[in-house]
């Protein structure tokens, strides 16, 4: 069984800096991992504007749980 990927905080910060996303833009992430990166992007662009996909159902479930706690859906 594989565990979710966790990138070093400095790597995530660099990737998000390069992405240079702005509020209202839409972001598509391939590989949800822990959901941390998606939560950070949701904070910037808005949770309704982030789509994160994961092929491993267990990892996807864990990421969804993390996201619900870190970046709950609006409304």
LUMLUM-368470 format. One line per 2 residues: number of its first residue (from 1); their letters; for each residue x, y, z of N, C-alpha, C. Coordinates in nm, 2 decimals. Each point is the difference from the previous one (the first is absolute). Layout:
LUMLUM-368470
NUM> a> X:Y:Z:X:Y:Z:X:Y:Z | ...;
end
This chain:
LUMLUM-368470
1> xx> 0.08:-0.12:0.00:-0.08:0.12:0.00:0.09:0.12:0.00 | -0.03:0.10:-0.09:0.08:0.12:0.00:-0.07:0.10:0.09;
3> xx> 0.08:0.09:0.05:-0.05:0.11:0.08:-0.01:0.13:-0.08 | -0.08:0.09:0.04:-0.01:0.13:-0.08:0.13:0.07:-0.01;
5> xx> 0.03:0.07:-0.11:0.12:0.07:-0.02:0.00:0.13:0.08 | 0.11:0.03:0.06:0.01:0.13:0.07:0.12:0.07:-0.05;
7> xx> -0.02:0.11:-0.07:0.12:0.08:-0.04:0.05:0.09:0.11 | 0.12:0.03:0.00:0.06:0.09:0.10:-0.07:0.14:-0.01;
9> xx> -0.02:0.06:0.11:-0.06:0.13:0.00:0.06:0.10:-0.10 | 0.14:0.00:-0.01:0.06:0.10:-0.09:-0.03:-0.03:-0.14;
11> xx> -0.01:-0.13:-0.04:-0.04:-0.04:-0.13:-0.14:0.04:-0.04 | -0.09:-0.02:0.10:-0.14:0.04:-0.02:-0.01:0.15:-0.02;
13> xx> 0.07:0.07:0.08:0.00:0.15:-0.01:0.05:0.05:-0.13 | 0.11:-0.07:-0.05:0.06:0.04:-0.13:-0.10:-0.04:-0.11;
15> xx> -0.06:-0.11:0.00:-0.10:-0.04:-0.10:-0.12:0.10:-0.01 | -0.05:0.03:0.12:-0.11:0.10:0.01:0.04:0.14:-0.05;
17> xx> 0.13:0.03:0.03:0.05:0.13:-0.05:0.01:0.01:-0.15 | 0.05:-0.11:-0.06:0.01:-0.01:-0.14:-0.14:0.00:-0.07;
19> xx> -0.10:-0.07:0.07:-0.13:-0.01:-0.05:-0.06:0.14:-0.01 | 0.02:0.08:0.10:-0.04:0.14:0.01:-0.15:0.02:-0.03;
21> xx> -0.08:-0.09:0.07:-0.15:0.00:-0.02:-0.05:0.12:0.08 | -0.12:0.04:-0.05:-0.07:0.12:0.05:-0.14:-0.04:0.04;
23> xx> -0.06:0.07:0.09:-0.14:-0.02:0.04:-0.09:-0.01:-0.12 | -0.08:-0.11:-0.01:-0.10:-0.02:-0.11:0.05:-0.08:-0.11;
25> xx> 0.14:-0.02:-0.01:0.05:-0.09:-0.10:-0.03:-0.14:0.03 | -0.01:-0.09:-0.10:-0.02:-0.14:0.02:0.13:-0.08:0.00;
27> xx> 0.01:-0.10:0.09:0.13:-0.08:0.01:-0.04:-0.14:0.00 | 0.07:-0.08:-0.08:-0.01:-0.15:-0.01:0.12:-0.06:0.05;
29> xx> 0.00:-0.08:0.10:0.11:-0.07:0.06:-0.01:-0.15:-0.03 | 0.11:-0.06:-0.05:0.00:-0.15:-0.02:0.08:-0.06:0.11;
31> xx> -0.06:-0.08:0.08:0.07:-0.07:0.11:-0.03:0.08:0.13 | -0.11:-0.04:0.07:-0.04:0.08:0.12:0.09:-0.02:0.12;
33> xx> 0.07:-0.11:0.01:0.09:-0.02:0.11:-0.08:0.02:0.13 | 0.05:0.08:0.09:-0.06:0.02:0.13:-0.11:0.10:-0.01;
35> xx> -0.01:0.08:-0.11:-0.10:0.10:-0.01:0.05:0.14:0.04 | 0.12:0.00:0.06:0.06:0.13:0.05:0.02:0.10:-0.11;
37> xx> 0.05:-0.04:-0.12:0.02:0.10:-0.11:-0.13:0.05:-0.05 | -0.10:-0.09:-0.01:-0.13:0.05:-0.04:-0.06:0.10:0.10;
39> xx> 0.02:-0.03:0.13:-0.05:0.09:0.10:0.06:0.14:-0.02 | 0.13:0.00:-0.02:0.07:0.13:-0.02:-0.05:0.07:-0.12;
41> xx> -0.02:-0.07:-0.11:-0.05:0.06:-0.12:-0.14:0.05:0.02 | -0.08:-0.08:0.07:-0.14:0.05:0.03:0.00:0.13:0.08;
43> xx> 0.09:0.01:0.09:0.01:0.13:0.07:0.03:0.12:-0.09 | 0.08:-0.03:-0.10:0.03:0.11:-0.10:-0.11:0.03:-0.10;
45> xx> -0.04:-0.10:-0.07:-0.09:0.01:-0.11:-0.15:-0.01:0.03 | -0.03:-0.06:0.12:-0.13:-0.03:0.04:-0.03:-0.15:-0.01;
47> xx> -0.06:-0.07:0.10:-0.02:-0.14:0.00:-0.08:-0.05:-0.12 | -0.09:0.08:-0.05:-0.08:-0.05:-0.11:0.08:0.00:-0.13;
49> xx> 0.12:0.05:0.00:0.08:0.01:-0.12:0.12:-0.10:-0.01 | 0.00:-0.09:0.09:0.11:-0.10:0.01:-0.06:-0.14:-0.03;
51> xx> 0.06:-0.07:-0.10:-0.04:-0.14:-0.03:0.13:-0.08:0.02 | -0.01:-0.10:0.09:0.12:-0.08:0.03:-0.04:-0.14:-0.03;
53> xx> 0.07:-0.08:-0.08:-0.03:-0.13:-0.03:0.11:-0.10:0.05 | -0.05:-0.12:0.04:0.09:-0.10:0.05:-0.05:-0.14:-0.04;
55> xx> 0.09:-0.08:-0.05:-0.05:-0.14:-0.05:-0.01:-0.10:0.11 | 0.06:0.02:0.12:-0.01:-0.09:0.11:-0.11:0.04:0.09;
57> xx> -0.10:-0.09:0.01:-0.13:0.04:0.07:0.03:0.03:0.15 | 0.09:-0.08:0.06:0.03:0.02:0.14:0.07:0.14:0.02;
59> xx> 0.09:0.03:-0.08:0.08:0.13:0.01:-0.10:0.11:-0.03 | -0.09:-0.02:-0.10:-0.10:0.11:-0.03:-0.09:0.02:0.12;
61> xx> -0.04:-0.11:0.07:-0.09:0.02:0.11:0.07:0.07:0.12 | 0.13:-0.03:0.02:0.08:0.07:0.10:0.01:0.15:-0.03;
63> xx> 0.03:0.03:-0.13:0.02:0.14:-0.04:-0.14:0.07:0.02 | -0.11:-0.06:-0.04:-0.13:0.06:0.02:-0.03:0.03:0.14;
65> xx> 0.04:-0.09:0.09:-0.02:0.02:0.15:0.08:0.12:0.04 | 0.13:0.01:-0.04:0.09:0.11:0.03:-0.06:0.13:-0.05;
67> xx> -0.04:0.00:-0.13:-0.05:0.12:-0.06:-0.13:0.05:0.07 | -0.08:-0.09:0.05:-0.13:0.04:0.06:0.04:0.08:0.13;
69> xx> 0.10:-0.05:0.07:0.05:0.07:0.12:0.07:0.13:-0.03 | 0.08:0.00:-0.10:0.09:0.11:-0.03:-0.06:0.11:-0.09;
71> xx> -0.08:-0.04:-0.09:-0.06:0.09:-0.10:-0.15:-0.04:-0.02 | -0.09:0.01:0.10:-0.13:-0.04:-0.02:-0.07:0.07:-0.12;
73> xx> -0.09:-0.08:-0.06:-0.08:0.06:-0.12:-0.08:0.11:0.05 | -0.02:0.11:-0.08:-0.08:0.11:0.04:-0.14:-0.03:0.01;
75> x> -0.07:0.06:0.09:-0.15:-0.01:0.01:-0.04:-0.09:0.10;
end
